[in-house]
Each structure stands twice: as structure tokens, then as C-alpha cells.
Amino acid sequence: MLLKGPFLVPPTFAADFGYRGRRRFLAMYWSPCGDEACFNDGEHCTRPADHVIDG
């Protein structure tokens, strides 16, 4: 399920989160498996619990 946040996101939010890509759409989510925040832009992602970035 995707939910739109009820707030405006500052322009630096994705970079502050650790995302270095240039994709227009970016999913940021919490993974209970690794108990950590993750992202996925359809090309690159963080994988829960292993701290590896595809790319």
C-alpha cells in the first residue's frame, strides 16, 4: 500500500535520506525485517538488513 504524506517535502529530503540517484519517483519505506528505513527508485534500492545499495 502506498500513502501520500500529509505534508510538503523539502527539496533536499531525498538527499538527506541518503538517496543519490536522479529518478523522478522514489519510494521510501520502513522495513520491519531489518528495522530500518529503505528506498527504491525502480533502478536502485537498499535491501533490508544487509545495508547494500544496488547499482
matplotlib code that plots the C-alpha trace (Angstrom):
import matplotlib.pyplot as plt

x = [0.0, 1.3, 0.3, 0.8, 2.2, 0.0, 2.9, 5.2, 8.6, 11.6, 13.8, 16.7, 14.7, 15.8, 19.5, 19.2, 17.7, 20.7, 19.4, 21.9, 20.0, 18.2, 14.9, 11.7, 9.7, 11.2, 9.7, 10.9, 9.7, 10.3, 11.3, 10.4, 12.6, 15.8, 14.2, 15.5, 14.5, 14.8, 14.4, 13.7, 13.6, 12.9, 16.6, 18.5, 17.4, 18.6, 17.9, 16.7, 19.2, 22.2, 23.0, 24.0, 23.0, 22.3, 23.8]
y = [0.0, 3.5, 6.5, 10.1, 12.1, 14.9, 17.3, 19.1, 17.5, 19.9, 19.7, 18.1, 15.4, 12.5, 13.5, 13.9, 10.4, 9.1, 8.9, 9.9, 9.0, 11.2, 9.4, 11.4, 8.9, 7.4, 5.1, 5.5, 3.0, 1.3, -2.4, -4.3, -7.1, -5.1, -2.5, 0.3, 2.8, 1.9, 3.4, 2.1, 4.1, 1.2, 1.1, 1.2, 0.2, -0.5, -4.0, -4.5, -5.9, -6.0, -2.3, -2.8, -0.4, -1.9, -0.2]
z = [0.0, -0.9, 1.1, 0.3, 3.2, 4.5, 4.3, 1.9, 1.3, 1.2, -2.0, 0.0, 1.7, -0.6, -0.4, 3.4, 3.5, 1.7, -1.9, -4.5, -7.7, -10.2, -10.6, -10.5, -8.4, -5.2, -2.7, 0.9, 3.5, 6.8, 6.8, 10.0, 8.7, 9.2, 11.4, 9.1, 6.5, 2.8, -0.6, -4.1, -7.3, -9.7, -10.6, -7.3, -3.8, -0.3, 0.9, 4.4, 6.9, 4.6, 4.1, 0.5, -2.3, -5.8, -8.6]

ax = plt.figure().add_subplot(projection="3d")
ax.plot(x, y, z, "-o")
ax.set_aspect("equal")
plt.show()
